[in-house]
Amino acid sequence: MCTDEGLAAVLDADQGLLHWRAARRLGGDAGLAEHAVQETLLRAWRGCATYDPDKGSVRTWLLTIERNVLTDIARMRAVRPAETSWDELVDADTRSAGPDFAEALTDGLLVAQLLAGLPDAQRDAVEQVILRDRAYQDVAADLGVPVGTVKTRVHYALRSLRRLPLGA
């Protein structure tokens, strides 16, 4: 698995199964299923040194990684609203109108003000994970802290922000 030939062999043997399983779990979305397979193979490639043949086959290992990827995608989809085009949001009469610049600016300033009230470590974690949409593992590596620490910082920051009054 840790060589080009090993990856090619895995692709030949298991890519169809991984894609079928992802598409089935993701409601037939072929594009998202392909993303899930690519993410699965990327994680397998990065973690190939952790594979232990005594614990199971490569296929079992890949299916476990894919299950985690699909769980991550399901959580992401549950938290974020479905993508909607601008045309679907506006009436036919207002099709030429674009998003309100002043509203976006105000929202940005409000977010900056709310984040300024957080401790530095929590603010940095939220900015990286939520606003820049980076993986917890990448943020943890950049900050030199365990992944759990980054997750905890984000959790407590979001909890603090939820407790603020609506007019804050």
Order of alpha helices (4+ residues) and beta strands (2+ residues): alpha-alpha-alpha-alpha-alpha-alpha-alpha-alpha
